[in-house]
Amino acid sequence: MCVQFFFNVLILCCGVSAFNILILPPTPSFSHQRPILALTESLVRKGHKLFVASPNIVPGLERNENYTFVDLSFSYNLLKNENGDAVIKISTQRQLSKWEVGSAILCPATDLAKFQLTSDQFLQFKQRVESENIKFDVVIVQPLFIPYLTPMARVLAGDAPIIAVSSYVMDWMTEDALGSPVHLSFSPSVFGHYTDRMNLLQRIENWFSHHYIVSGIKRTIEASARRFFTEEYGLNATFVDESPWERISLTLITSNSLYYYPRQLGPNVIEVGPLHLGTPDPLPKNLQSWLDGAGKGVIYFSLGSNMQSRSLPREVVDNFSRFFRSLPPGYRVLWKWESDGKIPGQSDNILAQKWMPQHSVLAHPKVRLFITQGGLQSFQEAVHFGVPTITIPWFSDQECTAAKMIDAKIGRRLSPQDIHSFTKIKTAIETVLYDESYLKNMQKLSGLSHEFTSQAMDKAVFWVEHVARHGGASHLRPSTADSNLFQYFCLDLITVIVISSLSLIFLIYLIVYYILNPNVYSKSKGKLKHS
């Protein structure tokens, strides 16, 4: 009884500094939800009151009084075709170029926000906020949807500060507005395949393609959001910002330089590192037994949440099956296969399942190789648990991930075209599987990852509380946020210096010239008199 009383008093004391936090993460993709789900759980456990409108619920918090969940899970159905398959999973069985990413995936995805913000679930929540006069101390959003979410944040939370949480290696949507424009001579675009060591032609292409793609995406989303709020709230929707990106107080990037490259950032752009990594759950008995029984090692094959192995062309499936069948005794394969029944050509050393607890699988010491599509969260898990990789990038930031893996010498890349060749599959897998240098390099990164990740969540929670406590982060906003690229890179200063220097040199030249050639000066003077 005394213990329970003490516990209740402790909770009340902690609640004195608790905040009301609104989270709006619309993306119906589990990989993009995982960092925010982990952050949500941590904030709730600390005693803060969370109101979350999301396609995914945090398991275990359903009955927690500090957690209000607005169920937008119907958003996943909006990405499915008439056969019940996710459109992305079907359309991306061919590789999308970076020029197609905006028009094929990112811009259409923002239309989801319209359905979410006009859904019965969301409107009921909005009505509750208004009727109960709920006040929010801070709002957390996903960067891609900012033109929709910052106006809605004003409707629900007034002038509460807004934090963006990026599930990419950089927040390519808001960093410029926060005063940290990406320096594309040294930082590869997330949509490209370069490293941070580019030659002149690569730097030119990197600059042009990144600005072209990002500016196009921003223009499309902003125009869509303005149309939406005009239709829903009328022409007097004064809460719609001309530049919604500037409403962001601070951005948290759920990654760090281990998965990208070191770069200079302002104090309001913070790399907290992976938030979803933690102690792995115990494996199901069948998986535990299968992994334990591998004498030499296990190859784990999964294309993540936005791809499906079962949609791969039959020729590709046959190539992988043929190679796995030829592995030396003692090697086993764990294959995420989304259909009932066996994989065509499945051998006895392959175990296929529709779903895999990837976190726990990669943590098993027998897993020797991870064949992945190159999603950031999969990459982070592979590094954290020290498993070398083969990456098959299809779209978005997966090429950037593949380039980093190759540059760090922790894996190899197979293009979607390469996997039609049995020889290329065999060469890539055998290289990583049998060359110990890949494992050693990955184990070194794994040690770094454990040190960084041990403080990642505490760091993220600190910054959320800091912004909520102080009503924003204007004290962290550098003056570069209000400058243009010409000023940021000191081109105005360089221009003045160059022109002044040339003018001075020319003046000195004239003086010296007339001193050394006095007759020229006399003739010039005489001509002036005669005229």
N, C-alpha and C positions, 0 to 999 in steps of 0.2 A: 504493500500500500504506500509506504513512504517512498519507495523507489519510483512508483508510478507518479506520485505527486511531484517529486523532484524533476522527473522527466517532462511533465506538463509545464512546470514553471520554466524549465530550460527552453522549451519550445516557444513559450510566450515571450521570453526575454530576447530570443533570437528574432522573433517576429517583429520586434519594435523597429528594426531597420530593414524589414522586408519591403520589396517593391512589387507593384503591379506591372507585369510585363506582357505586352501584346506581341505575338509572333505570327507573321504571315509568310509562310514558305510554300508557294503554290505548286512547285514542280512535281508532277506525278512520276517521279523516278526514284526508286528506293536508294540508289547510290547517292543522289543529291540530297536526300532527306536524312541520311545517316548522321552527318555531323550535327545537324540541328536537333535531331531526336536525342542525341547524347547530351548536347548542351541543355536542352529543355529538362531532361531528367536531373541533371546536376543542379540546375537552378531551383527546381522544385524541392530537391533534397535539402537545399540550403534554407528553405523556408519561404522563398519568394512565391508569389501567386502568379501563375502562368495562364494566359488565355491564348490558345493556339488554334488557328484555322488552317488545317493541313490535310493532305491526302493520307497521312500516316499517323496512327496513334502510337504513343510511347507505351510499349508493353509493361504492365505492372503498375501503371499510374491511373488505371481506369477509375478507381474508387478514391483516389487521393483528392481531398477537398481543396488543395492548392492548385489543382490541374483542371482547367476547363478546356475540353476538346470539341472543336467545331468540325464535324466529320465531312470532309470534302473528298472522300475516297472514290466517289463517283467519277472523279477526274480521270482515273485510269481507264475507264470505259470509253472516254472520249478519244483515246488514242488507239482504239481497236476497230478493226474492219468488220464486215458482216460475218466473217468466219470466227470471230472472237480472238484473232491474233492481233498483237500490237503492231500498229502500222510501221513504227520505226524498225521493229525486228524484221519485217519483210522487206522494206525498202532499202535497208542498208546491207543486204547480202552482197551488193556490189559496193565498192569503195566510193565514198563521196569525196570529191575534191574540196579543198577549203573554200573555194568560190561558191560551192553549193550549200555549205552548212547553214548560212543565214537564211536563205530562201527555202530550203528543204526542211529544216528542223527548228531553228531557234525562233525565227519570226512567227511561223505558224503556231508554235507552242504558246506564245503569249496570248493567243485567242482564248486559251484555257481560262485566263484570268477573268474574261467577260462572263463565262458560265459560272465560275466560282463566286464572283462578287454579286451575281444576280440569283444565285441559288436560294432555295427556301432555307437551307441550313444557315447560310451566311446572313441572310436578311433577318432571320429570327435572332441571331446573335447580335446584330446591329441594333435591333429593337430593344434587346435586353440591356445593352450598354447605355442606350439613351434613357430607358425607363428607370434603370437603377443608378443612373448618373455615375457610372464606373469611370474612374480616373486612372490613366496609365502614366507610369514614370518613364518608360522607354519602349520603343517599338523596334523589333528585329525583322528584317526583310531579306529576301533573296535578290541579288543585284539585277538579274535579267528582267525582273518584273517591276522595277522601280517606278517607271512612268505611271503604272497602275496603282502601285502600293503607297507611294508617298501622298497622293491625294486622298486615298482611302484612310491612310493613317491620320490625316488632318480631320477627316470626318469623325473618326472614332476616338482619336487621342489628342485632338487640338494641336498644340505646339510641342508636344512631347518629342524629345530627340530621337533620331532614327539611326540604328546601326545596321550595316549590311554585313551579311555573312556569306562569303564566297566559297563554293565547293570546287573551284578551280585553283591552279597554282598561282594565279594572280587574279585580282579583281579588275578585269579589263573594261568593266563598265563604269567604275567610279573613281579609279585612282587618279585620273587626270583632274577631275573636279576637286579632289582632296589635296591637290598640290604635289602629287607624285607622278607626273606623266612618265609612262614607260619609255626608257631609253632604248630604242629599237636597234641601235648599233651594237648593243651588248646583251640585250634580252630578246630571245627569240619569241615570235608570236606564238600564242597557245594553239593557233590553227596551222602552224607550219611544222617543218621537220628539221629546223636548224638547231645548232647548239649555241652557246654564248661566244664561240670563236668563229665569226663569219668573215668571209672575204668581202671585197668592195661590192661586187655584184649581188652577193647574198644579202648584204646590209640594205642595199637599195630596194631589192625585192621584198625584204622583210618589212621595211618602212611602208612601202606602198600598199602591199597586200593587207597588212594589219589595219592601217587607217581606213582603207577602202571598205573592208569587211565590217569593222566595228562601227564606223560612221553610218553605213547602210543599215545595220541592225538597229542602231539607236534611232535613226530617222523613222524607220518603219514602226517601231514600238511606240515612240512618242506620238506619231500621227494617229495610230490605232487607239491609244489611251485617250487622246483629246476627243476623238469621235465618240468613244464610249461614254465619257463623262458629260459631254454635251447632250447626247441622246438621253441619258439617264437622269441628269440633274439640271439640264437646261443651259442656256447661254450664260447664265450668271454663276457658273461654277467657278467662283473666284479662287477656290482652294487648289485648282489645278495649276501647278508651277510651270513657268516658261522653261526653266532648267531644273528638272526634278533631281538630277544628280547632285546638285549643290545643296539639297536638303539633307544629305547624309552627313552625320556628325563624325562617323568613324567606321572603318571597315575592318572586319576580322577575316583573315585568309586561313582556311583550315588546311594549311600545308606549310612547308618551309623549304629552304634551299636544298635539302636532301633530294627533293623530288622535282626541283627546278634548278635555278642558279642563284648565287648570291647577288644582290642588287641593293641600291640605295633607295630607302623609303622614308617618307615623312613620319612623324610620331603618331599620326592619325590613321596610318595604314599598317596593320599589325599582323605579322605571320605568327599564328598561335600553334600551328602544326596540326596533325591529325587529331580529331576529337573522338572518333569512334573506336579507337584501339583501346583494349582493356584486357582483363583476364578472360581467356577463352572459356566458354562453357564446355562441360564434358561432352564428348562425342557420343552419338547413338551407338549401341553395342555392335551393330553390324559393321559400321564404319571403323570403329575402334579395332575390331578383330581383323578386318581387312587390311588396315594400315599396319597393325602390329605384325601381321604375318608376312609382310614383304621382306624378303631376305636382303635385297640390295637397295631397294628404294621404290618410291612411288612417283608417278607423273600425274599431276592434277590438271585436268582439262576443263576449263569453264570460261564461257564468253560473257559472263556478267548478267546484269538484269535487263539490259537493252538489246541483247542479241540472243539468238537461240541456235544451239548446235543442230537441232532437228531441221532447221531451215537451210542448212548448208547444202550445196549441190551434192548429188549422190557420188559424183566422182571424187569430191573432196573428202567425204566421209569414208569412202573406200580407201583413199590414200592413207588417212590416219589409221584406220583399222588394220590395214596391211602392215604398216610400220609397227604398231603396238603388238601385233601378233608375232613379229620377228624379234622382239626384245629378248635378251638373254634370260634364262631362268633366274628368278629372284626379283625381277622387276614387275610391278603392278601398275595399273592405270585406274584412276578414279575420274569418271567422265560425267559431267552434268549434261544429261540428255532429257529433253522436255517432253518426250512421248512415252506412252505405255509400250511395253514390250522391249525386245532387245534391239541394239544398234545393228544395222546391216553389217554382216561380217564380224560381229562381236566374238572375240576369243575368250578363253577362260581366265585370262589375266586382266580382264576389264570388268570393273563394277560400274554400272550406269544407274543414275538416279535423277529424278526430276529436279530435286532441290538439294543443295549441299550447304552445310554450316561452314562457309568458307573460312571464317575467322579461326575456327577450331581445327579445320583440316590443315591449313597452312602452318599452324602451331605444332603439328605432329612432327617429331624428329625424323620420321622416315620419308617425308615428302621432299623430293630431290629436285623437282622441276615443276614450274607453273606455266601452263599455256593459257594466255589471257588475251583479251581484246585491248588491253591497255587503259582501262578506266583508272582514274586517279586513286580511288579508294582501294581497288585491287592492287595497284602498284604500291601503295603505302603499306598494305598488309604483307605483301611479298617481301618488302624491305625489312619491315619490323620483325618478321619471323625468319629472315635469312634464306629465302627460297629463290634461286635464279629463275629467269623468265625467258619465255618465247612470246613475243608480242605480235598479234595480228590486228593492226589498227584499221578501223573502218571509217571513222568520221570524228568530227569535233577536235578535242584536244588529244586524241589517242596517238596521232603522229608525233606530237610533241613529247608525249610520254615515252614512245618507242625510241625517239632520238636520244633522250636522257639515259635510258637503259643501256643503249649501245655506247654512249659517251662514257658512262660510268663502268663499262665492261662487266655488267652484271647480267647481260642477256643478249639475245639476238632478235632480229625482226624478220617476219614473214609477211609479205603483202597479201591481200586477198587474191591477187593473181598468182602468187607463188604457190599457194596451197593446192593449186591444180596440178602441181608437179610433185610426184612422189619423191624424186631425187632431192629437191630443195627442202622438203619436209625432213627427210632422213638426215641430210647434211646439217641443218640447223639444230635439230634436237640432239643429235649425237655430239655435236660440238659443245653444247652447253652441259649436256649430261655427263660427258666423260672428261672434259677439261676442268680440272680442279680450280683453276684461276677464277672462274666465274663464281664458284661457291665461296672462295676466300674473299673476293671483293664484296660479295653480298653480305657475308658475315661481318665484315668491317663496318659497312653501312648500318647493319642491324644493331650493332653496339651503339652507334651514334643515335639511331632512332629511339632506342630505349631511354637514353638520357633526355632527349628533347621531349618525347611524349610524356614522360613522367610529370612534366610541369604544364603540359598543354591545356588541360581542362581548367586548372586553377588560374592560369593566365587569362583564358577566355572569360571565365566567370568574373574575375577582377575587373576587366574592362567593361563588361556589361554593367556591373554595379557602379563603377566609377562614373560612367556616362549618366546613369540613372540618378545618382546622388548629386551630381553637379549640373544637371539639366542640360547636358550637351558636352561638346569637347572643343569649343571655340579656342580654348587656351592651347590646344594642340594643332590648330590649323595654321600651316605656314603661309606666308604671303605669296608664295609661288602659286597657291590656289587661285589667286586673282590676277595672274599674269598669263600672257599667251606664250606659245612656243618660241616666238622670236625673242621675247624678253628672257624666258627661262634659260635658253641656251646662250644668252648674252650676245645674240647676233646684233642687237642695237648698239651695244658697247663696242663690239668688234668693228662694226661699220663706221662709227665715229672715229675710232682709233685709226683705222685704215685710211679714211678720207683725210683726217688731220695730218697723218704722217706723210701721205702723198703730197698734200698741199705744202707742207713744210719742206719736203725734199725738193719740190718744184721751185719754191721760192729761193731756197739755197742755191739751186742750180742756176736760176736767173742771175742772182747776185754774183756768183762765181764767174758765170759766163761773161757778164758785162765788165767785170774787173779784169778778166784776162783778155777781153776784146774791147778796149776803150774806143777804137775807131768805129765800131758798130754803134756804140752809144752816141758818138758825136754825129755820125751820119743821120741817125734817127732824130736827134735833136735839131739838126739843120733842116731836115725835111719838114719838121713841125713848124719852124720859123717861116720857111718859104710858103708854106700853105696858109 
